[in-house]
């Protein structure tokens, strides 16, 4: 029997699994790697329960501000064949939380969140992925859009996010987003995205959902998105056919590159 989102979260907490914490700030989001530290039932009211996560070391002022306003923060983690996303306000911040697992550190800063009542589970890719070199002919443009937006409507210029494709399949795409003004791009797991792909004579517009992200060097975000199901109507099937053609062309180029590497290595 498949696990529920609640069960996946409790198992993630029990094994101190890695997660991503997203903090709203000045209209943007700050993303931090974190991990689950344990469950707790103290200080949240009768019958309530909560969970501890490791706190960022360099955002204490923002954390205190969010806590004072009861403003929710975003959390995402991998569970089973899904990425699970939820939001919750910060209830408490500790400078030193005693770890219950063997570690070089005995104490870490921590945040207490109430156990969420609502979740989003986003399925991971299962289709073949084409890995792309840094220099490639696939043109991509990407925008953040609200849930109620019509996909074909022109989005605001400020909502566009620079992206470089790392891999592509008919189910989704992996990509890198460089920092803007030295800060990570404004992205959060579960966010809806409008994606335009163009390769040779094929061009497609796709409704997508951000399923996972993590910070890499220099505040660059490495992320993955899942495309909306395309085969449910005629327009969707037409988009899927174009996307399949793009992936097929890129796959042939990938095989040619690999064949060239084998020949070069053999010499």
Secondary structure, DSSP 8 states (H G I E B T S, - for coil): ----HHHHHHHHHHTT-EEEEEEEETTEEEEEEEEEEEEE-SSS-TT--EEEEE--SS-HHHHHHHHHHT-EEEEEEEETTEEEEEEEEEEEEEEEEE-SS--S-SEEEEEEEE--S--EEEE---S--EE--SS-S-EEEEEE--TT--TTS---GGGEE--EEEEE-SSEEEEEE--BTTB--S--TT-EEEEEEEETTEEEEEEEEEEEEEE-GGG-EEEEEEE---TTSHHHHHHHHHHHHHHHHHHHHHHHHHHHHHHHHH-
